[in-house]
Amino acid sequence: MNTLSSHVLDTTLGKPAQGIVLTLTTPNGKSFEGITDSDGRFNQWAMNSKEGFVAGIYTLRFHCKDYLETHHGKSFYPYIDITFELENNGGHYHVPLLISPFGYSSYRGS
């Protein structure tokens, strides 16, 4: 069974990024939304499936403009899309995002 979580860290402040809206688009085109908590994390996807996440290509959009403008006065990125592929029985997938007003990076976490 596949599961999915995310964590957003503000590398300029050295803190978790609370209040960033996330939109997950599934392989069948359905979308689900969430928002990062006080620790910059989100993992409560309202999927209507007891099997977890099926294999396929997903896109996770981080709506970061409001957060970056509020905390830094500027944002070069209104949103950041990370597209990734889940495998059958791939286990837990963690998609972290490290952001600043003018840069970002991501990787497959654990």
Secondary structure, DSSP 4 states (H G I P E B T S, - for coil): -BEEEEEEEETTTTEE-TT-EEEEE-TTS-EEEEE--TTSEE-----S-TTBBPSEEEEEEEE-HHHHHHHHS--S-S-EEEEEEEPTT--EEEEEEEEETTEEEE--B-
